[in-house]
Amino acid sequence: MKRMMALGFVAMVLAAAATARGPSDEAQIRAVQQQQQAAWNAHDIDAYAALFTQDAHVINVLGWHWKSRAELKAKLGPGLASVFAHSRMTIGDVDVAFFAPGVAVAHVRWTMTGAQSPTGAAADIPRQGIQTQVLTRHAGTWRIAEFQNTNAVAERPLHGAPR
C-alpha cells in the first residue's frame, strides 16, 4: 500500500513538472511580439517570417488564409515593399495563456500608422487590431504556429440591442 502511495505521489510530481512552464516562457513569448514589431517596422520579410513555424497558418486582417511560412513570405513580402512600405506597427497589450507544455495562446493588440489599403478601399486600411496566436516551443524556441489578425474598432453597444 505504501509503495502504491509513493508511486502515486511520484506520478503526480512528474505530471506537474511536465505541465509546468519555465519562468522565462512568458518573457520569451513577449519577446517574439517585440521581434514581430521590429521586423515589420524594418519591412524585413525574412525576419518576420522566421517568427512562424514552417507549417504555420496565417489569416490576415482581410481574411486571406496563407498555409505555410513560404506562402506568408510570398504573399506578404511584396506588401511590405509596397502598401506597407511606410507603415509602423506598435505592439500594445499582450496577454499570454499556457494550455499544455510548449503550447501557448497570445492575444496581441497593435496599432499601425502609414499603411495604405491592401485592396485600394479606404475602409481596409489597417489602423488597430488584435492578433490571436497559438505559439509552440521546439528546441527551446517559441514560434507562431497559428495566427489570426483582426482589425478592431472601439467596442460599443450593438445596434438595436437593449442598453
C-alpha positions as CSV (number, residue, x, y, z in Angstrom):
1,M,0.0,0.0,0.0
2,K,2.8,2.4,0.9
3,R,4.6,1.5,-2.3
4,M,1.4,2.4,-4.3
5,M,1.0,5.7,-2.5
6,A,4.7,6.5,-3.1
7,L,4.3,5.7,-6.8
8,G,1.2,7.8,-7.0
9,F,3.0,10.7,-5.4
10,V,5.9,10.4,-7.8
11,A,3.5,10.2,-10.7
12,M,1.7,13.4,-9.5
13,V,5.1,15.2,-9.2
14,L,6.2,14.1,-12.6
15,A,2.9,15.2,-14.2
16,A,3.1,18.6,-12.5
17,A,6.7,19.0,-13.8
18,A,5.6,18.0,-17.3
19,T,2.9,20.7,-17.4
20,A,4.9,23.4,-15.7
21,R,6.2,26.3,-17.8
22,G,9.5,27.8,-17.2
23,P,9.6,31.3,-15.7
24,S,11.1,32.7,-18.9
25,D,8.5,31.2,-21.3
26,E,6.1,34.2,-21.0
27,A,9.0,36.6,-21.3
28,Q,10.2,34.7,-24.5
29,I,6.7,35.0,-26.0
30,R,6.6,38.7,-25.2
31,A,10.0,39.0,-26.9
32,V,8.5,37.3,-30.0
33,Q,6.0,40.2,-30.1
34,Q,8.7,42.8,-29.9
35,Q,10.6,40.9,-32.7
36,Q,7.4,41.0,-34.8
37,Q,7.2,44.8,-34.3
38,A,10.9,45.2,-35.2
39,A,10.7,43.0,-38.3
40,W,7.5,44.7,-39.5
41,N,9.0,48.2,-39.0
42,A,12.2,47.2,-40.8
43,H,10.0,45.8,-43.6
44,D,12.1,42.6,-43.4
45,I,10.0,39.7,-44.6
46,D,12.7,37.2,-43.8
47,A,12.9,38.3,-40.1
48,Y,9.1,38.5,-39.9
49,A,8.5,35.0,-41.4
50,A,11.2,33.5,-39.2
51,L,8.9,34.1,-36.2
52,F,6.5,31.5,-37.7
53,T,6.7,27.7,-37.9
54,Q,7.3,26.2,-41.4
55,D,3.7,24.9,-41.5
56,A,2.1,28.0,-39.9
57,H,-1.4,29.1,-40.8
58,V,-1.8,32.8,-41.1
59,I,-5.1,34.7,-41.6
60,N,-4.6,38.4,-42.2
61,V,-7.0,41.3,-41.4
62,L,-8.8,40.8,-44.7
63,G,-9.3,37.1,-44.1
64,W,-6.7,35.9,-46.6
65,H,-5.5,32.5,-45.5
66,W,-1.9,31.5,-46.0
67,K,-0.9,27.9,-45.2
68,S,2.9,28.0,-44.7
69,R,5.8,30.2,-43.8
70,A,6.7,30.1,-47.5
71,E,3.3,31.3,-48.6
72,L,3.4,34.1,-45.9
73,K,6.7,35.3,-47.4
74,A,5.4,35.1,-51.0
75,K,2.2,37.0,-50.2
76,L,3.2,39.4,-47.5
77,G,6.7,40.2,-48.8
78,P,5.5,42.3,-51.8
79,G,3.1,44.1,-49.4
80,L,5.9,45.1,-47.1
81,A,7.7,46.6,-50.1
82,S,4.5,48.4,-51.4
83,V,1.4,49.2,-49.4
84,F,3.1,48.7,-46.1
85,A,6.5,50.2,-47.1
86,H,5.9,53.3,-44.9
87,S,3.9,51.6,-42.1
88,R,4.9,51.5,-38.5
89,M,3.4,48.9,-36.2
90,T,3.3,49.3,-32.4
91,I,2.6,46.3,-30.2
92,G,0.4,47.1,-27.2
93,D,-1.1,44.8,-24.6
94,V,0.0,41.1,-24.8
95,D,-2.0,38.5,-22.9
96,V,-0.5,35.0,-22.7
97,A,-2.1,31.8,-21.5
98,F,-0.5,28.3,-21.4
99,F,-2.5,25.3,-22.3
100,A,0.0,22.4,-22.4
101,P,3.8,22.1,-22.2
102,G,5.2,24.0,-25.1
103,V,1.8,25.4,-26.2
104,A,0.5,29.0,-25.5
105,V,-2.0,31.4,-26.8
106,A,-1.3,35.1,-27.1
107,H,-3.7,37.9,-27.7
108,V,-1.7,40.8,-29.1
109,R,-3.1,44.3,-29.5
110,W,-1.4,46.5,-32.2
111,T,-1.7,49.9,-33.8
112,M,-0.4,50.9,-37.2
113,T,0.3,54.2,-39.0
114,G,1.5,54.9,-42.6
115,A,-0.2,51.9,-44.2
116,Q,-2.1,52.0,-47.4
117,S,-5.0,49.8,-48.2
118,P,-4.1,46.3,-49.5
119,T,-7.3,46.3,-51.6
120,G,-7.4,50.0,-52.6
121,A,-10.5,50.6,-50.4
122,A,-10.0,53.2,-47.7
123,A,-12.1,51.1,-45.2
124,D,-9.4,48.4,-45.5
125,I,-6.5,50.5,-44.2
126,P,-5.3,48.7,-41.0
127,R,-5.1,51.1,-38.1
128,Q,-5.5,48.9,-35.0
129,G,-6.4,45.4,-34.2
130,I,-5.8,42.2,-32.2
131,Q,-4.0,39.1,-33.2
132,T,-4.8,35.7,-31.8
133,Q,-1.7,33.5,-31.9
134,V,-1.0,29.9,-31.0
135,L,2.7,29.5,-30.3
136,T,4.6,26.3,-29.9
137,R,8.0,25.7,-28.4
138,H,10.5,23.5,-30.1
139,A,14.2,23.1,-29.0
140,G,13.6,26.0,-26.6
141,T,12.4,28.5,-29.2
142,W,8.8,29.8,-29.4
143,R,7.3,30.3,-32.8
144,I,3.9,31.3,-34.1
145,A,2.0,28.2,-35.4
146,E,-1.4,29.7,-35.9
147,F,-2.2,33.4,-36.5
148,Q,-5.5,35.3,-36.8
149,N,-5.3,39.0,-37.3
150,T,-8.5,41.2,-36.9
151,N,-9.0,44.9,-37.4
152,A,-10.5,46.4,-34.3
153,V,-12.9,49.3,-33.7
154,A,-13.8,50.6,-30.3
155,E,-16.4,48.4,-28.6
156,R,-19.9,49.9,-28.3
157,P,-23.4,48.6,-27.8
158,L,-24.8,46.6,-30.8
159,H,-27.2,48.4,-33.0
160,G,-30.7,47.6,-31.7
161,A,-29.5,45.9,-28.6
162,P,-31.1,46.9,-25.3
163,R,-28.8,49.2,-23.3
